[in-house]
């Protein structure tokens, strides 16, 4: 089948190459910031258009996912080690999320980087494009080897963004970031891939899994643990502390880390491994993932408790991300088709909701120079658009309708009830209350407390500021709108999740 803008295979290749092309072009215009940022916006828009066109082709012709047309081999490095790409439903969903949010993040970044007079802006846009390129390579990886290559490429390409400010704090955070993520992937993730290749005789992702009965008992559970903890980007405790440390980076980088690419790459990889390497039926029958319910449930609750104690707004959001990521792992570990659909839905819902919150935090810093929750008294009256969007994102994190995460939690609970697993039910209910405990006070301070503050010494809102620059406000309003739209029209992630389960 040939679409209006190229064959599906050509669309796939374009989706893989556009970000890398942008990374080459952006430095050429480092003396002309308007052209440089125009290139960024055109590349991001083109990327989103191509991936959405690919989605349209897949929906019109579902057999594309099975007939090999969206299967591209690039380089046979060694037996079983092939750099190759293939579109499958989960990867396509991740590609849609990353490419769509690249546009709004680029709009936001233009306002943020200029207003705060950030240094090395050309370098920022270039490495951001490289990170998106690595993300697309990871999303469309055909096998574990290709996924590992782009997983590492994503880590390396985001290191310059984490250390963008060049301060001692930024460099320290960068060392934690690169040390933990590279360390876990080399010490745990890579050996897990080698063991899988040895027992399965292949590394390709296959519906239903590739291990089958080749591994069982404690050995199967140990291999799963190597994968889960080896994917440090999923931020499962105790390998989570790189994420709060990285909050020293500029807000657009925080948005990249938490919503667009990095942590989403982590939980995407976990879900992909559970579904396409182990198989949910294999894990359920073996009982090898029972421990994962406890580990992920503990992370959900513990990170929420830590978030309650954070006065720094970005750190509160960071620990919220640690908690929310483990919802995805918890849902996948329930090992029912409906709960795995909930995991996929949560990836999409959390992306648009959390990026809204970080955008709002950056807008507050830019316009009011406030970084602490205790400083936000009455700020909603000075920044109604920003704090209105923040309120929507906060309601989403709690899981209330009409926001996207309500739907993903509904699927998680449905899977728990269907399989009579009560631990996830308790975790979700308790964590929802904790989420309300650390998000609602921010909204209440913004709109219902007087600017003078409720205690002596508390921060108050300056009377001479308004909203942040309009590109920032536009971007955060768009993502807040997406959070609501996904509640009423969840058809895209829901359809792709169901296609993934159906094989």
ZIJOVEN-V496850 format. One record per residue. PHI is phi in whole degrees, 0 to 359 (999 if undefined). OMEGA is omega in whole degrees, 0 to 359 (999 if undefined). Layout:
phi: <PHI | PHI>
omega: <OMEGA | OMEGA>
This chain:
phi: <999 | 243 | 278 | 293 | 235 | 118 | 289 | 304 | 296 | 293 | 296 | 297 | 297 | 299 | 298 | 284 | 262 | 306 | 299 | 292 | 297 | 296 | 296 | 283 | 284 | 304 | 296 | 294 | 244 | 294 | 268 | 232 | 295 | 295 | 291 | 303 | 284 | 296 | 300 | 299 | 293 | 295 | 296 | 296 | 294 | 297 | 298 | 297 | 299 | 295 | 291 | 293 | 295 | 296 | 299 | 299 | 297 | 294 | 293 | 287 | 225 | 303 | 295 | 303 | 285 | 243 | 267 | 86 | 291 | 256 | 224 | 234 | 265 | 254 | 204 | 270 | 286 | 196 | 306 | 73 | 250 | 239 | 279 | 212 | 231 | 205 | 274 | 225 | 303 | 295 | 296 | 294 | 297 | 297 | 297 | 296 | 297 | 295 | 289 | 293 | 284 | 298 | 297 | 293 | 293 | 293 | 300 | 299 | 300 | 300 | 293 | 291 | 295 | 287 | 297 | 265 | 49 | 293 | 284 | 51 | 292 | 298 | 300 | 301 | 294 | 295 | 292 | 297 | 296 | 298 | 298 | 294 | 300 | 296 | 297 | 292 | 298 | 293 | 299 | 258 | 296 | 275 | 215 | 295 | 296 | 298 | 298 | 297 | 301 | 281 | 300 | 291 | 299 | 293 | 300 | 294 | 285 | 269 | 301 | 297 | 283 | 297 | 265 | 305 | 291 | 76 | 283 | 297 | 295 | 295 | 292 | 296 | 298 | 296 | 294 | 296 | 300 | 289 | 294 | 287 | 289 | 290 | 299 | 295 | 289 | 281 | 275 | 242 | 294 | 298 | 301 | 297 | 295 | 297 | 297 | 299 | 299 | 295 | 277 | 273 | 75 | 198 | 236 | 291 | 282 | 226 | 303 | 92 | 97 | 249 | 278 | 55 | 260 | 288 | 219 | 209 | 64 | 301 | 298 | 293 | 294 | 294 | 297 | 299 | 296 | 301 | 294 | 298 | 280 | 288 | 273 | 298 | 296 | 285 | 59 | 286 | 300 | 265 | 260 | 245 | 287 | 296 | 288 | 298 | 298 | 285 | 290 | 290 | 288 | 303 | 304 | 300 | 289 | 302 | 296 | 298 | 295 | 266 | 232 | 275 | 227 | 295 | 293 | 293 | 298 | 295 | 288 | 301 | 296 | 299 | 297 | 297 | 292 | 297 | 278 | 257 | 254 | 274 | 89 | 293 | 292 | 298 | 294 | 295 | 293 | 278 | 67 | 275 | 249 | 300 | 297 | 292 | 300 | 290 | 295 | 288 | 298 | 298 | 295 | 305 | 282 | 295 | 295 | 293 | 296 | 296 | 300 | 303 | 266 | 271 | 270 | 291 | 298 | 294 | 289 | 298 | 294 | 295 | 291 | 298 | 296 | 305 | 294 | 294 | 298 | 288 | 302 | 297 | 294 | 301 | 297 | 294 | 287 | 295 | 64 | 240 | 305 | 290 | 287 | 293 | 300 | 299 | 298 | 294 | 298 | 291 | 302 | 289 | 295 | 294 | 301 | 286 | 283 | 289 | 295 | 299 | 295 | 290 | 302 | 295 | 299 | 293 | 294 | 298 | 296 | 292 | 275 | 244 | 60 | 253 | 235 | 248 | 299 | 292 | 261 | 261 | 300 | 73 | 291 | 298 | 281 | 270 | 229 | 295 | 294 | 297 | 284 | 295 | 295 | 300 | 299 | 295 | 298 | 295 | 299 | 294 | 299 | 290 | 99 | 265 | 285 | 263 | 233 | 298 | 289 | 303 | 292 | 295 | 294 | 299 | 294 | 299 | 295 | 298 | 296 | 294 | 295 | 296 | 261 | 55 | 252 | 265 | 301 | 300 | 298 | 297 | 297 | 294 | 294 | 294 | 292 | 298 | 293 | 294 | 302 | 297 | 294 | 253 | 257 | 299 | 301 | 294 | 295 | 296 | 302 | 295 | 248 | 239 | 259 | 285 | 301 | 288 | 94 | 261 | 222 | 299 | 89 | 290 | 291 | 227 | 277 | 296 | 272 | 245 | 233 | 230 | 286 | 291 | 308 | 300 | 300 | 292 | 294 | 301 | 297 | 289 | 290 | 297 | 289 | 296 | 297 | 300 | 299 | 282 | 301 | 294 | 287 | 278 | 227 | 273 | 299 | 293 | 295 | 293 | 297 | 294 | 296 | 293 | 296 | 297 | 294 | 289 | 79>
omega: <179 | 180 | 180 | 186 | 178 | 179 | 177 | 179 | 178 | 176 | 179 | 179 | 179 | 180 | 179 | 189 | 186 | 181 | 180 | 176 | 178 | 180 | 177 | 184 | 187 | 181 | 181 | 183 | 184 | 178 | 183 | 190 | 179 | 179 | 179 | 182 | 173 | 177 | 179 | 181 | 179 | 180 | 180 | 179 | 178 | 179 | 180 | 180 | 182 | 183 | 176 | 175 | 177 | 177 | 179 | 179 | 180 | 179 | 180 | 182 | 183 | 180 | 177 | 182 | 184 | 186 | 176 | 182 | 179 | 183 | 186 | 175 | 183 | 187 | 175 | 184 | 180 | 176 | 182 | 180 | 184 | 173 | 187 | 183 | 178 | 177 | 172 | 190 | 182 | 179 | 179 | 177 | 179 | 178 | 177 | 180 | 184 | 183 | 180 | 182 | 175 | 180 | 184 | 177 | 178 | 176 | 180 | 184 | 180 | 178 | 184 | 186 | 179 | 184 | 181 | 178 | 180 | 178 | 172 | 183 | 178 | 178 | 179 | 183 | 180 | 182 | 176 | 178 | 178 | 180 | 177 | 177 | 177 | 179 | 180 | 175 | 178 | 182 | 185 | 179 | 181 | 187 | 182 | 180 | 179 | 179 | 180 | 180 | 183 | 172 | 179 | 178 | 178 | 177 | 184 | 183 | 179 | 177 | 177 | 178 | 178 | 182 | 189 | 184 | 178 | 179 | 179 | 178 | 179 | 180 | 177 | 178 | 179 | 178 | 176 | 182 | 185 | 182 | 183 | 184 | 177 | 180 | 181 | 182 | 181 | 185 | 185 | 185 | 182 | 175 | 178 | 178 | 180 | 179 | 179 | 178 | 181 | 184 | 183 | 182 | 180 | 179 | 180 | 175 | 183 | 177 | 182 | 177 | 181 | 183 | 180 | 181 | 182 | 180 | 183 | 176 | 181 | 180 | 179 | 178 | 178 | 178 | 177 | 179 | 177 | 179 | 186 | 182 | 176 | 176 | 184 | 179 | 177 | 172 | 174 | 180 | 12 | 183 | 185 | 195 | 174 | 186 | 175 | 180 | 184 | 181 | 175 | 181 | 175 | 184 | 177 | 176 | 176 | 178 | 177 | 182 | 190 | 190 | 190 | 193 | 200 | 181 | 176 | 174 | 180 | 183 | 173 | 180 | 179 | 180 | 181 | 180 | 180 | 184 | 190 | 177 | 180 | 187 | 184 | 179 | 180 | 181 | 181 | 182 | 181 | 184 | 187 | 182 | 181 | 180 | 183 | 175 | 181 | 182 | 181 | 177 | 177 | 181 | 177 | 185 | 183 | 179 | 178 | 178 | 178 | 180 | 180 | 187 | 185 | 174 | 176 | 188 | 182 | 178 | 175 | 178 | 180 | 179 | 172 | 178 | 178 | 180 | 184 | 177 | 182 | 168 | 180 | 180 | 177 | 180 | 179 | 182 | 175 | 172 | 168 | 180 | 184 | 179 | 177 | 172 | 176 | 178 | 180 | 178 | 181 | 177 | 181 | 183 | 179 | 181 | 184 | 181 | 183 | 177 | 176 | 181 | 179 | 175 | 180 | 178 | 178 | 178 | 177 | 180 | 183 | 185 | 188 | 181 | 178 | 179 | 185 | 178 | 182 | 180 | 191 | 181 | 176 | 185 | 179 | 180 | 177 | 182 | 186 | 180 | 181 | 183 | 172 | 177 | 178 | 180 | 178 | 178 | 179 | 177 | 178 | 179 | 177 | 179 | 181 | 174 | 1 | 178 | 190 | 187 | 174 | 182 | 182 | 177 | 178 | 178 | 178 | 180 | 179 | 178 | 179 | 179 | 182 | 182 | 180 | 175 | 191 | 177 | 178 | 179 | 180 | 180 | 182 | 180 | 182 | 181 | 176 | 177 | 178 | 177 | 178 | 182 | 180 | 176 | 184 | 177 | 178 | 180 | 180 | 177 | 186 | 189 | 187 | 176 | 179 | 181 | 181 | 180 | 182 | 177 | 177 | 177 | 178 | 181 | 177 | 185 | 175 | 185 | 186 | 178 | 175 | 179 | 173 | 178 | 190 | 177 | 179 | 181 | 177 | 182 | 183 | 175 | 178 | 181 | 174 | 177 | 178 | 180 | 179 | 180 | 181 | 175 | 183 | 182 | 181 | 193 | 185 | 179 | 181 | 179 | 181 | 178 | 179 | 176 | 179 | 181 | 181 | 179 | 999>
